[in-house]
Amino acid sequence: MARLKPLCLLFAAAVFSGSSAEASPLRTMSEYSWLQQLEQQAVEDGVSPNVVHEALDNFSPNPRVVELDQKQPEATVAFETYRHNAVTPARVKKGAEALRLYEKELAAIEARTGVPPQIVIALWGSESSFGQNTGDFDVVNALATLVYVGRRADFFKSELFAALHILEREHMAADDLRGSWAGAMGQCQFMPSTYLKYAVDPSGKGRPDIWNDPVDALASIANYLAAEGWKRGMTWGHEVEDGGDRSQESFVQPDGEGSGGFLVTDNFRALTRWNHSTYFALSVGLLADAIKND
């Protein structure tokens, strides 16, 4: 394996508190050894050495990523509060406009996958505010930082290697992979491993562009749901005031006994495979219904 590029050992100590987004250099030989080992593991995973070194040789942890990782929320709000914030009149209006704007493309997507247009648009709106909030972190750097920090290191390492495979497969530069501080990318906020499995390019540009092409993002959302068990012609579920008829549906009470409930189908479970949060899946379903009826 090629040696790392020389780095000065006299850098000032990294500061991980505060809001600075400037990268903090590695400082000790053990940290350099860690980086060398990470690069070797990436090569063993099948990424070419040239891609690995180009992407990682000058790695410096991003303090802002560390800060955000350490500030994960501990408490959860009641579902009605979550729903109020997720299914807003502005989001419904924007979603209904998008439904009309991409009517032709969504019809073709539904014909291929069986996923209704309003579900695709609701996920697009929930994940990136219809492509407006995609994140501007360097995904490779962010994921390497999270591996370096060590919380869920195995998960983030696998996603880092997936990101490196994207660079190689799609002939992209590391700076082209932009996303959230935790590595979610583009208008559909796919993790790198999800991109490799489910991103599609219906317009035939040569590679899926979930960052800049809304149609690629929408088609990729539907492709994911179809692969994860979405059943054509079946609703996700509906809200009920009592137990209702459970012969073909499961009863979900997001806040437990005594709270409101929903009868849900297997398509709801496909939504929970997108995001394991019951709150999120219910809100996507409710947003989709509101968009369709707007």
Order of alpha helices (4+ residues) and beta strands (2+ residues): alpha-alpha-alpha-alpha-alpha-alpha-alpha-beta-alpha-alpha-beta-alpha-alpha-beta-beta-beta-alpha-alpha
